[in-house]
Amino acid sequence: MDITFKSLCDRVFIRFRQRRMKQFFTLFNPSGEVRVLDIGGTPQTWIGESGSSAQFSVTLLNIRSDHEIDSDRFISITGDATELPFDDNVFDIAFSNSVIEHLGSWEMQQEFAREARRVARRIWIQTPARSFPIEAHLLAPYIQYLPKRVQHHIVRWTPRGLLTPDVVHEIVDEVRLLTYREVKQLFPDCRIMRERVLGLTKSYIAVRT
């Protein structure tokens, strides 16, 4: 990701992420013995945004494991979120922020949800809400409601397209935002929490405690 766009996103969204992590720690209160699987995550989530000093183990699973790890509490592995290389219930918590919408299709999102629910007893899966006016990946209003072919024609002129034009078409192809009903269907044994901004639902969080 271009550093300019990343800096912009950090300024816009860091308060939401910090508030979300505070909520996570309030609900789960993880001890030092807890084993967390962070699907698509980075160490920064647990060091810079959590606001907690708890030192439990975190396994970071990504398609490409290119994070710099300088702490024994983190394990970084390469893997497919739709086919996790773990036994059932091997983790205490399966955690993910803004990943499931990048799977590209409803079928792949179903696989992601099944795998997350399989490998952990407790669940925290967050994803942006399709109904929120500003599409979070492109920072453009209501573009998510347009057909993909139309999005490809105009995406170059979104804030993300102006800053990082080389990646926006890939984003259009891979991002499939979820509705509340779809999140409920993916996580039938979870409580679906709503993260709100000015009364509007910004994202959904599937929680199984």
N, C-alpha and C positions, 0 to 999 in steps of 0.2 A: 504493500500500500504506500502511496506517495506520502512523504512525511508531512507535507502541507495539509493534505486532507485529514491525515491522522490527527494532527494537532487541532484542527477545527473540530473534529468529532469529539476529541477528548474534552475540549472546552464546553461543548454543547451537552454531552451526555455523562460526564463524570459524576455530577451530583446525583443523577438517577441511579448510576451503578453503585455509588456509595450508600445511598438510601436502601437500595435493593439488598446489598450485602448485610447491612445492619438488620434488615428484616429476616434474612436467612439465619443469622446467628441467634436472633431472638427465638425463632421457631425451633431450630435444631439443637442449639446449645452444644456443639460438638466438643467432646473431650479429647485429650491427647491420644487416646487409643482408637479413635474413629478413622476409618479408611474411606477416603472420598475419591470417586472417579469424576474428573472434570472433562467432559467430552467437548473437544474443540477449545479448550481454555489455555490460559497462560499463567505464569507465576504472579504477574502483576495483580491479577484478581485477588489473590490471597495475601499478597504482601502490601500493595499500595492502596487497595480499595476496601479491604475488609474491615479495617479499624479494630481488628482483634489480634491479640497476642497468642492465641491458641496455636499449638505447634503439631497438629495432627498430620497424618500422611496424606498427600494428594498425588494421584496418578493422572498425568495430563496426556490425553489421547488426541492426536491430530493426524491428518492425512500426511503432513510433513512435520517431523519433529525437529524444528530448527531453533527452538528456544534455548537461551543460555541458562543453564541450571547451576546455581552456585550454593545450593542448600540440599542437605541430605533428606529433607522432608518431601522433596519433589522427585517423582519418577516420570520421565518423558518417553513415550513410546509412539510408534507409528502404527496406525490401525484404521479400520473402516467402521464408522459409527453404526452402520447397518448390519454389521457382522462382528460384534465385539469378541475379542479373543480371551474371554473370561468365563469361568464357571458360573452357575446360578448363585445369586446372593453372596458373591465373594466380597462385595463392597457394602459398607454401611449406608452410603449416600451416593446416588448418581446425580450429578450436577451439570447444568449446561446453560449458558447464556447466549441467546441470539445465534443459534446454530441450526436448529431443525428446519428453519425456513430456507436454508441454503441447499437442501437436498434435491430440489428441482422438480419433484413429482410427488403426488399423494402416496403412491406406492412406496417410495423410498422413505417418506416421512413415517409411514406406518411401521416399516422395519426398524427405523431409529427408535420409535417409541417402545416397540416390543422389546428391543434389546436393552434399553435403559431400564425398563421395568423388570427385566429378567435378572440383571446382574447385581441389583441393589435392593435392599429392603425399603429404603426411603428414597424419595424422589424430589428434586427441585429442577424443573425444566422451564426456562423462560423463553418467550419468543415475542417479537413485535406484533401488535394487533393489526390485522388488515384494515380495520375500520378507522384507524387513526388517520387524520387528514394528511400528515406529512409522512411520506415514505422514508423510513429511517436510513436506508442504504444509499439513496440518491438525493435525499433532502429536498424532494420535490413534492408539491401538493397533488394528491389524488392520482398520481401516475399509475398506481397499482391497479386501478380499475380499467385501464385501457388494454386492448389486446396487445400481445407481445410484439406483433409486427409494427404497431403504432409506436410503442415504447422505443423500439429500435430506431425509429425515424427521428424522435425528438430527444432521446436520452443525452445526446451530445451537448444539449443546451441546459441541462440541469446543473445545479451546483457541483455535484460529483463529476459530471461530464466535463465541465469547464476546468476542473482541477486535475482530474486523472482520466482523460479521454480513452486511454488504452485499456481500461478495465470495465467500462460501463456496460458494454454489450454482453460481456460474460455475466455480469450481475443480473441483467435483465433475464438472461437465459436460466440462471440457476435459482433465483429467489422466487419462492412461492409462499406468500404470506398466508397465515391461517386465521380463520374465523373462530369465534367462541365455540360454536357447535363442533367444529372440526377438532379443536383442542380437547373438548370433552370426549369426543369419540376416540381420540388417540390415547387418552389417559383416563379410562372409565373408573379406575379405582382411586383417583386423585381429586383433591379439592382444587378448583380453578380460581386462582386469585386474580384480581384486576389491578394493574398499576395505572393510576390515573394522573392526568395533567389537565388542570382547569375543567375538571368534571368529565373529561373524555378518556376512554380507555386507551392507554399508550401501549401496553403489552399485557400478555397473559402469563401466569406462572402456575404450572401444574405441580402440586405439592402432595406428597404422601409421607406423613410423619410417623 
